[in-house]
Amino acid sequence: MKRKAFAPLVSLVTAFLGEAHAIAAASPDPTGLWYDAQESGWGLTIAKQGDVAFAVLFVYDEARRPAWYAASGLHTAVNFGPNPGAADVFYVGKLYRTSGPWFGAAFDPAAVTISEAGTLELAPALDGTLKAIYVIDGSTYVKTVQRQTWDSNLALLTGAKPIVQSIVYAGRAVITSTTSGDCPQLDFGGPAGEPPSQFAASTSPFGPNRVLIGWGTGTDTVCLIEGPYTQTGQLGSISGHMRCGPIGFTPAAGDPQVDITEIAANTHGFAGAFSYQSGGCKYTGHFGGVRVTD
């Protein structure tokens, strides 16, 4: 009897943990260099691997000397709060103060010291900013920071080539949720109503810093996504419109809205979050592919 009573609880806990892990996996990756535009010299660097993040605060102390504080084991936790502007997870862990021998002298491992200074909490927001809440020697400090951006991945994504020299990707959009069960199945115009297995990306002829993504759907018919590309830190985004039809059209403001965000690109391909808005129906999921051509 005890086993029968316990089984539903195990199923519930398993489902809960699975959902929590899925939420964490879908949240924005905070990896990158962050800064406060109002405070020159204040910085935060984050590197995430799996569900653990490593962060370093580089600030100035009371004597105006550079000071570093490191958090080597920030673990993810699900955000159950009511804040609609917060992402699904936050990162929290201990913050440490370190010191060591001068770099220009012979290294003495015995001179390295590590002491607990406080705690660090990183709370990503859906607008792309991040709130850093850190406690050092009992005092709490709160900063809202943004990603540091030096260059754009637009050329990496499109090859900086016109549409006739597009980079071809093997991949597709995958829809994982819709706003309502009454929304019709999303038809990308591929074979039998399925998303295509390949698509092409190029610089758009309709303006600078714009991307054109397209795939064939039949004889002289295509689907196109067109819109401006924005770079924030190591991640990019495309905010545009999509339309399918005979060759020769241009997606316009009246066409369904498409957003591809959190785009991580390299020489092998790219991946990002995907949303498609048509009327009262919004479809969300993932979009990306691996390179077939260079």
FIDONU-757588 format. One record per residue: x, y, z of N, C-alpha, C in turn; residue in one letter. Coordinates in pm, whole numbers, plus 32768, in hexadecimal, padded with zeros to 4 digits. Layout:
! FIDONU-757588
XYZXYZXYZA;...
! end
This chain:
! FIDONU-757588
80527F8880008000800080008056807D8000M;80C2807A804B811880EF80518155810D7FCAK;817B80A17F8281B780B67EFE815380F57E9ER;80D580C97EA3806E81017E4C805581937E6BK;805781B67EED804182417F1580B782987EEEA;812E825C7EEE81A782A97ED181BB82C07E3CF;818A82667DE881A1826D7D58817282F07D1AA;80F783217D3980CD83A17CFD812984147D22P;815E84117DA081B9847B7DCA823984777D7AL;826D83FE7D6182E683F17D1182CE84287C85V;825A84057C4A823A84357BC4823084CD7BC3S;81F285067C2B81E285967C32826885DC7C3DL;82BF85A77C97834485E37CA8839585D77C29V;838F85627BE783D9854D7B6B83AC85AF7B00T;832885C07AF382F3861D7A90831C86AC7AB0A;831886CF7B31833F87567B5A83D187727B3BF;842987137B5D84B687267B4284D1872D7AADL;848C86DA7A5F849C86DE79CE847387647996G;8402879A79C883D4881C79988436888A79C0E;846A88837A3A84C988E87A68854788E57A14A;8577886B79F385EF886179A085D588997915H;855F888078DE853C88B4785A8537894B785CA;8500898478C984FB8A1578D585888A4E78D8I;85E08A11792A86688A42793586B08A3C78AFA;869A89CF786586DE89BE77E586B18A25777FA;86348A56778D85FE8AB3772C861D8B44774DA;865A8B5F77BF86748BE977E886F08C2177A2S;86F88CA57795876A8CE1775087F08CBE7792P;88568CA7774188DC8C8C7772891C8D11779AD;89468D227819897E8DA178458A128DB27823P;8A4F8D5177DE8ADD8D5977BE8AFC8DDB7775T;8B688E1F77A08B908E9A775F8BC68EFD77C4G;8BE48F7477928C168FE077E68BA7904777F4L;8B89906C78728B1C90C778918B54914578D2W;8B0F91B678BF8B3F923278F98ACA928D791CY;8AE892EE79738A89935779978AB493D5794DD;8A62940378F18A859476789E8A9C94F478F1A;8A6694F7796A8A75956E79BF8AF295697A17Q;8B3994F87A178BAC94E97A708C2394B17A24E;8C77950A79F48CF094E079AD8D4C94957A0DS;8D78941F79E38DD393CF7A378D8E935F7A81G;8D0593617A868CBB92F47AC48CA0928B7A5AW;8CBF920D7A758CA991A67A118C8A911F7A4FG;8C4B90CA7A008C2690447A2A8C378FE879B2L;8C838F7F79C38C938F1C79598C5A8E967988T;8C118E52792F8BCD8DD679538BEB8D6C78E9I;8C098CF579148C198C8278BB8BC38C1178F2A;8B698BDB78A08B0C8B7278CC8B2D8AEF7887K;8B2F8A8378D58B4189FC78A18AD789A478E3Q;8A80896978908A13891A78C989B98973791DG;89A1894B799A894E899979F589A089E87A5AD;8A2389F47A448A7B8A3B7AA08ABC8AB17A58V;8AC08B237A9D8AFE8B9B7A648B728BC87ABCA;8BD98BFD7A7C8C4D8C387AC08C4A8CCE7AA3F;8C568D1F7B098C4E8DB07AF78CBF8DF77B41A;8CEC8E657B078D538EB97B468D238F497B44V;8D218F887BB78D0690167BC38D8B90607BC4L;8D9E90C17B6D8E1791147B758DE991A57B8EF;8E0B91D37C078DDD92547C398E52929D7C79V;8E3693097CC18E9C93517D0C8E78934E7DA0Y;8EDF93437DF68EC493407E858EC293CD7EBED;8EB993D97F438EAF945C7F838F2D94B07F6EE;8F9E946D7F54901B94B67F3A902C94D27EA5A;8FC494BA7E568FC594D07DC5902594747D7BR;904394047DB7909793A07D76903E93377D33R;906B93007CC2901C92967C81900B921F7CDEP;8F9191E87CE18F7591757D378F2191117CE8A;8F4290917CF88EF890277CB58EB58FCE7D1DW;8E3B8FA57CFE8DF38F457D508DBF8ED87CF2Y;8DD18E5B7D198DAD8DEC7CC18D448D927D01A;8CE88D627CAD8C858D007CD68C958C887C79A;8CD28C1E7CAB8CF88BAD7C558C8D8B427C4AS;8C218B4D7C968BBB8AE57C938B2F8B1C7CA0G;8B068B6E7C408A7D8BA37C418A218B3A7C04L;89BF8B0F7C5089648AA77C2188DC8AE37BFCH;889B8AA67B9B881A8AD77B6E87AC8AB07BCFT;874B8B087BD886D38AEF7C29865C8B247BDCA;85EB8ADE7BE385758B087B9885368B817BDBV;85118BE47B8984D28C5D7BBB843A8C497BBEN;84038C3B7C3683738C2A7C45832E8CAD7C69F;83778D1B7C65833E8D9B7C8C82DA8DD07C27G;828C8E367C4E82248E6C7BF782558ED57B95P;82D78EF57B98830C8F607B4483058F397AB1N;82B08F7A7A6182A38F5279D4831C8F777980P;83728FCE79B383E88FF6796784608FA0797FG;84558F3D79D984C68EE879FA84C88E6D79A1A;85418E38798A854F8DBD793E852A8D477998A;85338CCF796185048C5879A985608C2D7A1AD;85E08C507A14863D8C237A7B86948C967AA9V;86D18C847B1C87398CDE7B4887AE8C897B78F;881E8CC97B9588988C847BBC88C58CBB7C43Y;88EA8C647C9D890E8C927D23897F8C3C7D5BV;89D68C7B7DAB8A458C337DE78A9B8C8F7E3CG;8B078C587E6E8B618CA37EC78BC48CF67E76K;8BEA8D687EAF8C498DC37E718CC98DC27EC5L;8D3D8DBB7E808DBC8DAD7EC68E1B8E1F7EA6Y;8E6F8E3E7F098EDC8EA07EFB8F5E8E517EF7R;8FB68E717E9A90358E2A7E9090AA8E8B7E8FT;911C8E5A7EB591988EA77EA992098E457E8FS;92788E787E5A92E88E217E3A93688E707E24G;93D18E2A7DFF94538E6D7DED94548EC27D6FP;94AF8F227D6D94C08F797CF994E08F257C7DW;94A38F477C0D94B18EF57B94953E8EF97B5AF;958C8F607B7D96128F6C7B45967C8F217B93G;96578EE67C0396B78E9B7C54969E8E067C45A;96F68DB67C8096E48D257C7F96628D037CC7A;96148CA97C8B95928C897CC595A18C367D43F;955D8C637DAD955D8C1D7E2D94CE8BF27E4CD;94AB8B737E3B94218B487E5393F38B5F7EE2P;94508B657F3F942B8B7A7FCC93F88C087FE3A;94158C637F8493EB8CEE7F94935E8D077F5EA;93228CA17F24929A8CB07EEF92368C9C7F5FV;91DB8CFA7F7091738CF07FD690E98D017F97T;90898CB87FCC8FFF8CC07F9E8FA68CCB8019I;8F4F8D30801C8EF48D42808C8E6A8D66805AS;8E058D3780A08D7B8D5280788D5A8DE48095E;8D2A8E2C80308D0A8EB9803F8C758ED3804CA;8C228E7880138B928E8C80178B4C8E327FB3G;8AEA8E677F6E8A9D8E197F0E8A868E6A7E8FT;8A638E237E248A438E637DA589C88E217D6AL;89698E727D3D88F18E417CF888E58E897C73E;88D28E3D7C0988C28E747B8388358E567B53L;87EA8EBF7B32875E8EAE7B0A874B8EE87A7EA;874D8E927A1687368EC2798D86A88EF8797EP;86988F5C792986148F93790C85F18F77787AA;85708F76785C85448F5677D585678FC47771L;8589903D77A185AF90A97745864390A57720D;868B903C774E8718902D772B877890657791G;874790AA77F7879D90DB786187AD906F78CCT;8800908C792F8819902D799A8828907A7A1CL;87E8904C7A8487F7908A7B08885C903B7B59K;88C3907F7B88892890417BDD891490717C6CA;88FC90147CC588E890347D53895A8FF17D9FI;89B390417DD88A2490057E1C8A35903F7EA8Y;8A5D8FE77F028A74900B7F8E8B098FFB7FABV;8B4A90677FD58BD890647FF78BE9909C8084I;8C1F904C80DD8C36907381688BB890AA81AAD;8B469069818C8AC9908D81CE8A7890FA818AG;8AB1913F81298A6991AA80E28A359175805DS;89B9919A80398979916B7FBF897C91D77F54T;899E91AF7EDB89A5920B7E6A895491D07DF6Y;890F92257DAD88BB91F87D3F88DC924A7CC2V;88FA92067C54891792497BD588C392087B67K;888C92587B0E884C92277A9588AC92437A22T;88DA91D879E1894791E57980891B91B578F7V;896A91D77892894F91AF780889CB917077CEQ;89B9912777618A2A90E277238A87914476DER;8B08912A76E58B6B9178769C8B759140760FQ;8B6D919875AB8B6F916D751E8BE091B374D6T;8C35916474918CA4919D74448C90918E73AEW;8C55911F73858C49910672F68BCA90B672DDD;8BA890A7725E8B2D906372378B4B8FDD71F5S;8AF28F7C720B8AFB8EFA71C98AAD8EF47147N;8A808F6771158A308F69709B8A7C8F297026L;8AFB8F4E70158B498F156FA88B5F8E806FBBA;8B6C8E5470388B7C8DC570548AFD8D797032L;8A8A8DB8704A8A0A8D77703289E98D6E6F9DL;8A088DD86F5489E18DDF6EC68A548DD36E65T;8AD08DD76E9A8B448DD86E428B588E5F6E00G;8B098EC36E2B8B0C8F496DEF8AF88F416D58A;8AA38EE26D308A8E8ECA6CA28A008EF06C7AK;89ED8F196BFC89668F356BCB89178EB56BBAP;88988EC36B98883F8E4F6B93886C8DE56B2EI;88AD8E0F6AC188D88DAD6A5C894F8D5A6A8DV;898C8D836AFE89FD8D386B3689DF8D116BC7Q;89638CF26BE489388CD56C6C89838C5F6CA8S;89908C626D2D89C18BEE6D75894A8B906D8AI;895B8B116D6888F08AAF6D7689038A636DF9V;88968A566E4388968A0E6EC2883989956EBAY;8860892B6EFE880788B96F1387C988CB6F9DA;874888E46F9F870488FD701E867689297007G;86358955707185A9897D7065857A89C170E5R;850189F470E084BF8A277158847189B57199A;847989AD721C842E8949726783D3899272C8V;8352897F72BB82F189C1731282D78967738CI;82E589A2740382D18955747D8255897F74CAT;821D89F674AE81A58A2174F6815A8A8A74A7S;80D98A9574C280848AFD748780328B3C74F5T;7FFC8BB274D97FB08BFA75407F298BB7755CT;7EF78B6774FF7E738B2B75117E6A8AAA74C1S;7E1D8A4C74F67E0689D174AE7DAF89E47434G;7D6F8A59742B7D1A8A7873B77D6B8AAD7341D;7DEB8ACB73557E3E8B0072E97E578A917282C;7E4D8AB272027E658A4C719B7EF78A207199P;7F1189AD71607F9A897E71517FE689DE70F7Q;805C8A03712180AB8A6370D480E28A217057L;80C88A5D6FE480F48A286F6481618A826F2DD;81DC8A516F28824B8AA06EF482538A9B6E5CF;81FC8A516E1F82018A4B6D8D826089E46D57G;8293898A6DAD82ED89216D7E829D88AC6D46G;82E088426D1D829B87CC6CE7823587956D4BP;81BC877E6D1C814F87476D6E8138879C6DEBA;814F881F6DDF813788776E5081A088726EBCG;820F882E6EA5827988226F0982E4888C6EF3E;832988B46F5E839989116F4D840388D46EF2P;844B89246EA884B188EE6E4D852888B56E9BP;856F885A6E5B85E788226E9A866188776E7ES;865888D36E1E86C589306E00868C89BB6DE7Q;86DE8A1F6E0886B98AA86DEC87388AF66DD0F;872B8B6E6D9A879E8BC16D7787978C456DC3A;880B8C7A6DE988148CFA6E2E88768D546DE5A;88508DD26DD388A58E326D8C888C8EBC6DC5S;88E08F1B6D9E88C48FA66DBE884D8FD26D69T;87FA90266DA38780904F6D5D879C90C36CFES;875F90C26C89876F91336C2C871991AA6C53P;86CD91A06CC1866D92076CE486A092666D4FF;872392646D6C875B92C26DCB87D392896E12G;882792DF6E4F889E92AF6E98887792666F18P;88CF920B6F4288BC91BF6FBE883791756FC1N;880F91416F4E879390F46F4587B190696F0ER;875E90096F3587728F7C6F1086FB8F4C6EBEV;87178EF76E5E86B08EB86E0E86C18E216E1AL;865B8DDC6E4D865C8D4B6E5985EC8D146E02I;860B8CB36DAD85A58C806D5385B68BEE6D2FG;854B8BB06D00854F8B266CD284E48B136C68W;85008AB86C0D84A38A9D6BA284318A456BCFG;83BB8A5D6B9483448A0E6BB6830789CB6B3CT;834189E46AC8830B89AD6A4D834889F469D7G;830F89E4696383428A2768EC83298ABC68F4T;83968B09690083928B9B690683418BD0697CD;833A8B8469E982F88BB36A6383568BA36AD9T;83528C036B3483AF8C036BA583688C376C23V;83A88C206C9483868C626D1283FE8CB56D3CC;83E58D306D6984518D8A6D9084388DC46E1AL;84A48DCE6E6684A78E1C6EE2850A8E8C6ECBI;84E18F0A6EE285398F7B6ECA852D8FDE6F3DE;85A090106F6B859C90726FD78625909D7004G;862E9104705786AF9136708A86EE90D770EDP;877390D670ED87C19083714987FF90DD71B3Y;87F790B27231882F90FD72A1888B90A372F1T;88FF90D77316895F908C7367896490C473F4Q;895C906C7459896B909374E589C6902E7529T;8A42905775438AA28FF875788AC08F8D7511G;8AC18F0E753B8ADD8EA274DE8A5F8E6F7499Q;89EA8EAA74BA896C8E7B748489318EE07422L;88EC8EAD73BC88AD8F03735A88178EED7357G;87D18F42730A87418F3272FB87158F697275S;86AB8F30723F866C8F5D71C485D98F7871E3I;85AC8FEF71C68520901271DD84E5903D7158S;84908FEA711D845E9009709883D68FCE707DG;83BC8FB06FFD833C8F7B6FD383518F076F72H;82EB8EB36F6782F48E3D6F12827E8E386EB1M;829C8E096E3982338DF96DD5825B8D8C6D73R;81FA8D446D4082118CDD6CDB81C38D006C5DC;81FD8CE46BE981B88D016B6C82138CF76AF5G;81E88D276A80823B8D236A0782B88D7A6A17P;83248D5369D783A18D9F69DD83898E2E69AEI;83C48E8D69F983BC8F1969D1837F8F746A3AG;83458F3D6AA483088F926B0B836E8FB56B78F;834990106BD0839990356C44834190306CC0T;83678FE86D2A83178FEC6DA48308907B6DD5P;828F909F6E00827291286E29823491296EB4A;821C91A36EE781EC91B46F70816791706F88A;8115915D6F208095911C6F33809C90856F3BG;8110904C6F1F81208FBB6F24813A8F8D6FB4D;81298F0B6FD0813E8EDA705981CA8EFD708EP;81CD8F1F710F82498F457152829A8ECA7176Q;831C8ECF715A83798E63717E83ED8E9E71CCV;840F8E60723B84838E89728A84D98E0E72A4D;85598E1A727E85BB8DB3729F861E8DF572FEI;861F8DCD737B866F8E0E73E286D58DAE741ET;872F8DE5747087988D9774B387E68D44744DE;88048D8173DA884A8D3A736F88DE8D2B7393I;890A8CAF73A289978C9173B789CC8C577334A;8A2E8C9972F88A618C6F72758AF68C53727BA;8B218BF272298BB08BD972178BC58BAA7188N;8C3D8B7C71698C5B8B5670DF8C138AD770B3T;8BD38A9271118B8F8A1570F08AF88A2470E1H;8AC08A8F71178A2F8AA2710F8A008B02717AG;897C8B00719489458B5971F988C68B1A7234F;889D8B4F72A688218B2572E687E88B997334A;87638BA0733D87238C0B738986958BE773AEG;86578C3E73FE85CA8C2E742185758C6B73B2A;84FD8C32739D84AA8C58732C841C8C78735AF;83E28CE4732383558D00733B83168D3472BBS;82988D0F72A7824C8D33722F81C38D61725CY;819D8DDD723A811F8E16726480C58E2C71ECQ;80528DE971EB7FF18DFA71807F688E0B71BFS;7F308E8471B47EB28E9F71F67EBE8E90728BG;7E638E4572C77E688E2F73577EB78DB5737EG;7EF98D75731F7F468CFC733C7FDC8D197339C;80208CEF73A280B18CFD73A880EE8C7373BAK;814E8C54736481928BD4736682228BEB7392Y;82548B9A73EE82DD8BA9741F83278B257414T;83AB8B2D740783FD8AB573FC848D8AD973E3G;84CB8A917386855A8AA1736985708AA872D2H;85DC8AEB72AD85FD8AF7721F86948AF37210F;86C68AAA71AC87568AA67194877B8A387135G;87FD8A2B711C882D89C370C288C489BE70BDG;88F88954707E89888947706989A6896D6FD9V;8A1E89A06FC28A4289CF6F3C8A51895A6EDBR;8A15896D6E668A2989106DF68A8F894A6D94V;8A8E89CE6D868AEE8A136D2F8B318A836D7ET;8BA38AB36D4C8BEC8B226D8B8BDA8BA06D39D;
! end
